[in-house]
């Protein structure tokens, strides 16, 4: 019996190396294993850097440390500083990166596209928000800054083919434009509930504003969504075989806070933008007529104790906070740091309406002219909706808590 065991052990000892020599290891072809193991040496690394749903946010609102994230200057700075670590990569925007088609919105559009050009985006989707701008306006900018646009609009191509790290990559906005044998990436603003049923694509990047802390896996597809307002840069690291099959992946969000080094070239773009935006303010030489807002000094004639309490709040120093960050001539900022900006008889310049700087009584209670003429006419009641006209950017806004901070009764 001992002899048989010894012979069996010897046989197995000789057989195992032969098995290992001729054994074929199958390639793992699943989208989303979360691993980085190379299989048969065929795995190739690719980083997909992506944004989507930025909605015209060139720079973050600096009013609160909790909102001071994002912006094209920091995004460009991070990519430039870490280019060696990130390579090989492709840089994509899944659309809805523009804001509204207004005079300021058009200045933003040019600054955004010029920034994209500096960052060398590989593909940029034109979707819902971009469609609000006329083609006659955008076409010149696209030609000037050489932006690789894809869109379902007839004036543009729907797909772009590119190559990175010996990988053939198909980037499209059309779910029907899948190409076999390539890494296929779909850019869309369809909601998750709808897009998760689309089959065949390796990667789908959304610009709906839906936050996905981690990628969603559905039907063999990895689904990610651009972080709202571009506060973070999405980085999806893939291990891919030569045929475009994903062997594994990992994902992370790169916060774009104040610690990120700025890109000097993109900062120049934003400085130019700020200077052009300042010209949108009304002509200082125009005489004031039909004054509806009277200013805090008029309120103090009858409500001095309330005004003294107001002076202790941040509302009383709201305009100086804009001056500190160079935004005192930006209409989008001014409207929440002055009284009645954009309304008849409201603030329109420091020179002509200095009495309407800061968030004064009438910013919350409404114009006081009619009340002064007839005290029986009540001022506007301050409800939560009044606060949310500006505090929509306050991520931790809580009406009872915030109201307590400015309470003066």
Secondary structure as the mmCIF struct_conf table of DSSP 4:
data_model
#
loop_
_struct_conf.conf_type_id
_struct_conf.id
_struct_conf.beg_label_comp_id
_struct_conf.beg_label_asym_id
_struct_conf.beg_label_seq_id
_struct_conf.end_label_comp_id
_struct_conf.end_label_asym_id
_struct_conf.end_label_seq_id
HELX_RH_AL_P HELX_RH_AL_P1 UNK A 2 UNK A 22
HELX_LH_PP_P HELX_LH_PP_P1 UNK A 23 UNK A 27
TURN_TY1_P TURN_TY1_P1 UNK A 31 UNK A 32
BEND BEND1 UNK A 39 UNK A 39
TURN_TY1_P TURN_TY1_P2 UNK A 40 UNK A 41
STRN STRN1 UNK A 44 UNK A 51
TURN_TY1_P TURN_TY1_P3 UNK A 55 UNK A 56
BEND BEND2 UNK A 58 UNK A 59
TURN_TY1_P TURN_TY1_P4 UNK A 62 UNK A 63
BEND BEND3 UNK A 64 UNK A 64
TURN_TY1_P TURN_TY1_P5 UNK A 65 UNK A 67
HELX_RH_AL_P HELX_RH_AL_P2 UNK A 72 UNK A 81
TURN_TY1_P TURN_TY1_P6 UNK A 82 UNK A 82
HELX_RH_AL_P HELX_RH_AL_P3 UNK A 83 UNK A 86
BEND BEND4 UNK A 88 UNK A 88
STRN STRN2 UNK A 89 UNK A 93
BEND BEND5 UNK A 95 UNK A 95
BEND BEND6 UNK A 101 UNK A 102
HELX_RH_AL_P HELX_RH_AL_P4 UNK A 103 UNK A 119
TURN_TY1_P TURN_TY1_P7 UNK A 120 UNK A 120
BEND BEND7 UNK A 122 UNK A 122
STRN STRN3 UNK A 123 UNK A 126
TURN_TY1_P TURN_TY1_P8 UNK A 128 UNK A 129
HELX_RH_3T_P HELX_RH_3T_P1 UNK A 130 UNK A 132
BEND BEND8 UNK A 133 UNK A 133
HELX_RH_AL_P HELX_RH_AL_P5 UNK A 135 UNK A 145
TURN_TY1_P TURN_TY1_P9 UNK A 146 UNK A 146
STRN STRN4 UNK A 149 UNK A 151
BEND BEND9 UNK A 152 UNK A 153
TURN_TY1_P TURN_TY1_P10 UNK A 154 UNK A 155
BEND BEND10 UNK A 156 UNK A 156
BEND BEND11 UNK A 158 UNK A 158
STRN STRN5 UNK A 159 UNK A 164
TURN_TY1_P TURN_TY1_P11 UNK A 165 UNK A 166
STRN STRN6 UNK A 167 UNK A 172
BEND BEND12 UNK A 173 UNK A 173
TURN_TY1_P TURN_TY1_P12 UNK A 175 UNK A 176
TURN_TY1_P TURN_TY1_P13 UNK A 180 UNK A 181
BEND BEND13 UNK A 182 UNK A 182
STRN STRN7 UNK A 183 UNK A 188
HELX_RH_AL_P HELX_RH_AL_P6 UNK A 192 UNK A 195
TURN_TY1_P TURN_TY1_P14 UNK A 196 UNK A 197
BEND BEND14 UNK A 200 UNK A 200
BEND BEND15 UNK A 202 UNK A 202
STRN STRN8 UNK A 203 UNK A 206
BEND BEND16 UNK A 208 UNK A 209
BEND BEND17 UNK A 213 UNK A 214
STRN STRN9 UNK A 216 UNK A 218
TURN_TY1_P TURN_TY1_P15 UNK A 219 UNK A 220
STRN STRN10 UNK A 221 UNK A 225
HELX_LH_PP_P HELX_LH_PP_P2 UNK A 226 UNK A 227
HELX_RH_3T_P HELX_RH_3T_P2 UNK A 228 UNK A 230
BEND BEND18 UNK A 231 UNK A 231
STRN STRN11 UNK A 232 UNK A 240
TURN_TY1_P TURN_TY1_P16 UNK A 242 UNK A 243
BEND BEND19 UNK A 244 UNK A 244
STRN STRN12 UNK A 246 UNK A 255
TURN_TY1_P TURN_TY1_P17 UNK A 258 UNK A 259
BEND BEND20 UNK A 260 UNK A 260
HELX_LH_PP_P HELX_LH_PP_P3 UNK A 261 UNK A 263
HELX_RH_AL_P HELX_RH_AL_P7 UNK A 264 UNK A 278
TURN_TY1_P TURN_TY1_P18 UNK A 279 UNK A 280
BEND BEND21 UNK A 281 UNK A 281
HELX_LH_PP_P HELX_LH_PP_P4 UNK A 282 UNK A 283
TURN_TY1_P TURN_TY1_P19 UNK A 284 UNK A 285
BEND BEND22 UNK A 286 UNK A 286
HELX_LH_PP_P HELX_LH_PP_P5 UNK A 287 UNK A 288
BEND BEND23 UNK A 290 UNK A 290
HELX_RH_AL_P HELX_RH_AL_P8 UNK A 296 UNK A 310
TURN_TY1_P TURN_TY1_P20 UNK A 311 UNK A 312
BEND BEND24 UNK A 313 UNK A 313
HELX_RH_3T_P HELX_RH_3T_P3 UNK A 314 UNK A 317
HELX_RH_AL_P HELX_RH_AL_P9 UNK A 318 UNK A 324
TURN_TY1_P TURN_TY1_P21 UNK A 325 UNK A 326
TURN_TY1_P TURN_TY1_P22 UNK A 328 UNK A 329
HELX_RH_AL_P HELX_RH_AL_P10 UNK A 331 UNK A 334
TURN_TY1_P TURN_TY1_P23 UNK A 335 UNK A 337
STRN STRN13 UNK A 338 UNK A 338
BEND BEND25 UNK A 339 UNK A 340
TURN_TY1_P TURN_TY1_P24 UNK A 341 UNK A 342
BEND BEND26 UNK A 343 UNK A 343
TURN_TY1_P TURN_TY1_P25 UNK A 344 UNK A 345
BEND BEND27 UNK A 346 UNK A 346
TURN_TY1_P TURN_TY1_P26 UNK A 350 UNK A 352
HELX_RH_3T_P HELX_RH_3T_P4 UNK A 354 UNK A 356
STRN STRN14 UNK A 357 UNK A 357
BEND BEND28 UNK A 358 UNK A 359
HELX_RH_AL_P HELX_RH_AL_P11 UNK A 361 UNK A 365
HELX_RH_AL_P HELX_RH_AL_P12 UNK A 369 UNK A 373
TURN_TY1_P TURN_TY1_P27 UNK A 375 UNK A 376
BEND BEND29 UNK A 377 UNK A 377
HELX_LH_PP_P HELX_LH_PP_P6 UNK A 378 UNK A 381
HELX_RH_AL_P HELX_RH_AL_P13 UNK A 384 UNK A 387
TURN_TY1_P TURN_TY1_P28 UNK A 388 UNK A 390
HELX_RH_3T_P HELX_RH_3T_P5 UNK A 391 UNK A 393
TURN_TY1_P TURN_TY1_P29 UNK A 395 UNK A 396
HELX_RH_AL_P HELX_RH_AL_P14 UNK A 399 UNK A 406
#
